[in-house]
Amino acid sequence: MIRDFVPFTAASIAAHRMRSFLTALGIAVGIAAVILLTSIGEGIHQFVLSEFTQFGTNLIAINPGKTATRGGPPVGIFGTVRPLTIDDAEALRRVPHMERVTSTTQGNADVQFGGKTRRVTIYGVGHEMAEAFQMKVQAGSFLPPDDPGAARAFAVLGAKVKQELFGAGNPLGSRIRIGSQRYRVIGVMESKGQVLGFDLDDTVYIPISRALELFNREGVMEIDLTYHSSAPLEQVVEGIRKVLMARHGREDFTITPQQKMLEVMGSVLDVLTFAVGALGGISLLVGGVGILTIMTMAVTERTSEIGLLRSLGAKRSQIQALFLGEAALLAAVGGAAGLALGFGLAQLLHAVFAALPVHTPWSYALMAEFVAVTIGLMAGVLPARSAAMMDPVAALRAE
């Protein structure tokens, strides 16, 4: 009986091609929706995480002001937040397991050279910024380790700024004007492109102390640190907190380890991917209803066939297995077609919109196929039980 089961089931499906096709199509559309939506969700997931991790995962950012939920008025509402300073950054070099420390501020300013003027983002940074963020210099060198409070007027150009102001020429050693001061170009960064909407090529890097003077600011916007990857994060964070508490007298700063931020972001993006997959799964349920309807109709149409099988000695369990097998096979075939359709649509979407990140998570694909077969079996249970419970004599008499 087992060796005849598959051919008999396939023959039953082939005997009603259009009905079988429409039933499998309902499942295929559901699977394709799941694959397409989860491919987009997973693609965005990987894109966002790669944007953050390209600078390394052992980064810690420190910002002025304490962002925490607490009773009473928020710290700094009356201007009492003490700004972070270059001296704070230098003091953090004493923290155990620390590798690199750089303070950052930014603003917009006009950069002039040879009669050309371009308004760009100016980053005031420390000399270890390029190493801390794993950025490479294409020509020349990055800012030297001058005295943080009295750094020389050196500038490093982003790739786009170099191209706009100097074209194919060599900018090294040239004098450019930023605001009211002149700077000597000592380096050009490798092209980095867009990172989370910020064009890192349309920038100029100057020493942090000169940037504070240029933008008339008392404190830095952020202090970034890297620590040894083998060091315990909690111990590093506690060391940072102790040093800044000793200098500020209270915790009026926020410490944000990138590792923790990535964990939270990964969890949120996982939920997003699951949510869009669940939306596509609604189509699977619709396909299951279609299988239930078609199999119920099949039982009615094949009443005499069921009676003949029963009169020839087929057991009720065998009749039930036959109809369950048909439902499962329809769902499996529809699911396989849906996988191919969903993957094809995802790749086509990526080809048309190259900027849209698409990645098909095969774990979701296998799960979707398993769910499709399960839905097929569940949808076939009631019709199969109805067929198995038929009286053989009454079934044979049915037209």
C-alpha positions, 0 to 999 in steps of 0.5 A: 500500500505504501509503494502505491500511495505516492503514485495514487496521490499524484494521479489524483492531483493530476486528474484535476489539474486546474483545481490542483493548480489553483490550490497550489497557487494560493500556497505559492503566493503566501510563501512568495510573500513571506520570502520577499518580505523577510528578504527585504527585512533581513537585507535592511537588518544586515545593512544597518548592522554593517554600517555600524560595525565597519568602524569596529565593535570595541568602540565606546562613545561618551556624550555630555549630559545624562540620558536616563529616566529619573525623578525630578527635572532632567539634568542640564535643563538649567544649563548646569551640565558641564561640557566634555573637554579635551582634558577629559579625553586626555584623562581617559587615557589612564583607564585600564585596557584603553587603546585609543582616545579621540574627541570630536566636534563638527560644524559646517564651514567654507573651504577655499583654494585657488578661487574655488569655495566649497561648503563642507562638514568640518570635523575637529578630531584627535590624532588617533581618530583614523585608527579608532574608526578604522579609516585609511589615508589614501595619500600623505598622513593623518593629523600628527600627535601635537599638543592637544591644546596647541595643535598646528594648522594641519588639514586632511581632506575627504576624497570628494573635497580633494576632487572638487578643489584640486581635481587630478592635482596633488593637494599635499603641502597646499594651503587652504583657507577654512573660515578665517584661518589658513591650513596646510593639507597633509593628507587625503582620506580614502573614499568612504561614501555614505554612512547612515546618510552622512557623506564622509568624503565631503569632509575636512579633518582638522585638530580638535582645539582649532575646531573648537576655536573655529566654531566658538565652542567650549566643549567637545560634542563626543569622546570616542574610545577603543579598548582591547577586544579581550577586556571585559566591557563592564570593567572598562565602562566602570573605569571611564565612569570613575575618571569622569566622576572624579573630574565632574563631581557627578555623572553628567555624561552618557556612556554608550558602548557600541556593543550594547547598542548593536545588541539592542539594535539587532533585537529590534531588527530581528523583531522587524524581520519576524513581523514582516514575515508574519504579515506574509504568513497571513497569505499562507493562512488564506492558502490553507483555507483554499486547501480546506475548501478544495479538499472538501469539494474533492470528498464530495466529488469522489464519494463513489471512488471512496466507496469502491476503495472501501469495498476493495478492503481499504481501511479507514486509516488508509483513506484518511492518509490518502486525502491527507497526502494529497493536501500535504503534497499540494502544499509542498509543491505550492511551497516549493514554487513559492520559494522559487518565486519569492527568491526570484522577485527578491533578486529582481527587486534588488536588480531594479533598485540597487540601493535596496539591500536584499538578503534571503534568510534561508532559515525563514525559507525552510520554516515557511515550507514547513509551515506550508506543509503543516497548514496543508495537513491541518486543512486536510484533516477534516475532509480526510476524516469525513472521507474515512467515515463514509459508509462504503455501501452508501458511497457506492450508491452515490452518483 
